[in-house]
Amino acid sequence: MSRRPLGQHFLADRNIISKIIEAADLHEDDNILEIGPGRGAITLEMVKKVRLVKAIEVDEELADKLPILPNLQVVRQDFLKLNLPEALKIDGSSADGAPKKWKVVANLPYYITTPIIEKLLVEGSPYIERMIIMIQKEVADRIQSLACRDSSALSYFVGYYAKAKTLFNVKPGSFNPPPQVDSSVMALDIYQTPPVQAPVKLFLTLTRTSFNVRRKTLRKSLKGVAASMKADLEKAFAQAHLTGSERPEELTLQQFSDLALALQKTVSQQA
């Protein structure tokens, strides 16, 4: 009888496993962070090819069943409680003396996909170069939906840190037991420098605040943010070439950045 702890669906399709390994573009000096290795279907393929796999598994019974291998480290912990920068410290460095970068390869639990992605990008982006993640197809589609009706705060959050692309979709029958939804394998290539100039804290405050009340215009949704900053919201709209009557899904990544920078500028002008 198959066991499904913590809502997991175990990947069982060898063809999909091979496609994930190929997408990860593994090399013998790579360091891999895997979140939720489960029964080790992907793990056991990766350890054949890389320097190190660090697998984060909260389920003790599943962790106990993973093999003892010299290049496999099993960390028995809830990923969301993990000190990620500490976990990504490794011995040795690249030829230029810089810390070695990690790749993330993971079949993420659907019910905590967003907080895991946020933690990886906020805490891990200085240490991670690429993420190959399997997530619910609906979430993958939303991540790639910028400046359109299907946009969300997550779309802009990910867009600030990484270039996102769906590589292929996965049907429920590839899992045991099968989920009720389709999945997607997505690549997130981490930017060394964000594609926009706005400071991340203010950028994310604007996107999250406006999407929390997405039916309201920016003039209404961002009034409180501007007041807390003592910024001139109307002047910022003008400087960012916006009217204030837009709704958040109408703005591009660059336009949100321009608005954040304009708000900062009005504060300094009033100082």
N, C-alpha and C positions, 0 to 999 in steps of 0.2 A: 504494500500500500504506500503510495507516494506521499511524502510529507511536504507541506507547504508552509513553512514558518514565516511569520511577518508578512504575509501576503505575497510571497515570492512566486514567480513563474519561472521554472528552470528551462533554459535554452537546451534543446535536444537535437536540433537540426544540424548535422555535420556540415552541410553546404553553407549554411548561414555562419557557422563558426569559422569556416575557412575564409569567407568573405570579410568577416570582421578582422581576422588576423592579417589578411592582405591589405585592408584599408589602414591598419595601424602602421604599416611600413616598418616593421620591426628590424632592428639591427643588434648585433652581438654586444654592443656597449650601451644599449638602451636601459633606462630605469623606468619601470612601469608601475603605476599606482592603479590597483583594481579595487573597486568598491562593490562589496557584495559578491564574492566569487561563487557562492552557492555550492554546487557539487563539483566545481572546478573544471567545467567543460572548456571554458576559454583559458583558464589559468594553466592547465596542463599543456596546452599548445604553446603558450607564451614562454614558459620556462625553458623550452627547448631552444629558444632563439635569442634570449636577451640576458643581460648582465644580472638584473634583479627584478623580481616581481614582489611588490609589497601589497598584500591583499588585506583589506579591512573587512572583517566579518564580525557582526554583532551576535550571531547565533552560535552558541558554544558547540552544539552538536554538529553543525556543519563544519565549523572550524576544526574540530577534532578529526574529521574524516579527510581533511586535506593532507597530502603527503608531506613528509619531512624531506626537504631538498635543500641543498646548499644555497641556491639562489632564489628561494621562496621564503619570504617573511610573512607570517600570518599575525596580524594585529587584531586582537579580540576586543573590539570596541565599537560603540556607536559612532559612525563617521561624523555626525553632526556635533559630537562632543570632542572630537579629535583636535589636538593642537597641530594643525596642518603644516605650518611652516617648520615646526620641529620635526614632524614626520618626514618631511621632504629633504631634510639635511642628509647628505651622503658623504662618504669618504671619497676623496679625490676630486679633481676638477678637470675641465676640458683643457685642450692644449694652450689656449690663451689665458688660462688661469681663472676663468669665470666658472661659477658653479654649473654643474651639469644640469641640463633641463630634463624634466620628466614628461612622459606621455601618460595619459589617463585612458584606460580601456575598461568599460563598465557597462553592465546591463542594470540600469538604475531602477530601484523600486518606484512604481508609478505614483504611489501616494506621497512620496517626499522628493519627487524629481526637482521641483523648483528650489527648495532650500539647499539641496545638494549642489546644484549648478551654481547658485549664488555663492556658496561657501568656496567652491573650487575657484571661481573667478576672483572673488574679493581677496581671499587669503592665499590662493595658490598661483595666481597669474604670474608673479615674479619668478616662479620655479617651474612652470609648466609650459611646454611649447605646443602641445596638441592634445585634443581630447576626442576619442571615438566613443560615443555613448549611444546606447539603445534606450529610447524613451517612447512614450505614447505618441503615435503619429500626429494626433491633434495638437500636442504641445510642440512638436518639431515644426509643424506648419505655422503655428503662431509665432515661434521664435523668429522665423524668416519673414514675417509679415510686418514690414515697416511702412509707415505712412499710407495705411489703407484701413478699411473697415475692420479687418481682423487683427489689427495691431493691439498690443497690450504693453504694460510697463515692462514685462519680461523681454519683449522684442527689443526695446531700446537698451535695457540693461545688458543683454548679451551683446548687442551691436556695439556697445561702448568698448567691450573687452576683446571681442573675437569676431572673426569671419565665420559665419555659420553656413553649412551646406548639408542637405540631406543626401546621403549616398545611395541608400536603397531602403525599401519598405519590407516589413516582415509580417507574415500572416500568423494568426493565432495558433495554427497547427504546428508551428515550429517550436512550441513550448509544451512543457509537461508540468502541471496541467495547463491547458490553453487559456489565455486571458479572453476577455470579451471584446477587446479592441485590437485594432492593427497597431503595429509598432514601426518605428523608423530608426535606422542607424544614421547618426548625424556626426559630422566632423566639425569641431570648433578649433580653428587655428588662432592661437592667442596673439594679439598684436603686441609687438615690442613697445610701440607708442600708440596711444589711442588715436583713432581716426579724426577726432575732434578735439578742440583745445579747452573746452570747459572743464573745470575741476569736477572730479567724479562725484563728490558729495552733493554739490548743488545740482549737477545734472540729474542725478538719480532722485533727488528731492522733487524737482520739477516734474519729471516723468511719472513718478509714483503718485504724487499729489493730484496731478491732472487726470490720470487714468482711474483714480479712486472714484472720481465723479465725472466719468467720461462724457456724459450727456451735457455737461455744462461747458460754457465757453471758457477759454483760458483766462479771460478777464475775471470771471467769477471764481474759478477753481484755484487760481494762484494769488488771489487777493491776500490771503492770510500769510503766505510765504513771503510776499513782498513786504508786508507790514512788519513781520518779525525781523526782516533784514534792514528795515527802514529804507527800502528802495522805492524808487518812483516807477511804478508798474507801467503807467502809460508812456512815459519817456522810454522805458526799456522796449516796449512793443515797437515804438517808432524806430528806435535804433536798430532793432532786429528785423525791420521791414515786415512787421506783422500788424494786424489791426486789433487783435485782442478778441475778436469774435470767432476765431478758429477753435476747433475742438482738437484734443491731443492727437487723435489718429491722422489728422491732416498734416502734421509737421514731420519733416525729415529729421534724421539724426543731427544734421548740421544746423537746422533751424532751432532745435532745442538747445544746442550748444550756443548758438548766437544769442538766444534769449538769456541764457544763464550768464554769459559774459556781459551782456547789456545791463542786466540787473546789478551785477557787481560794479559796473562802471558808474551807474547812477548813485550808488552808495558812496563811492569815492568822490564823486562830483559834489555831493552834499556835505562831505566831511570838512 
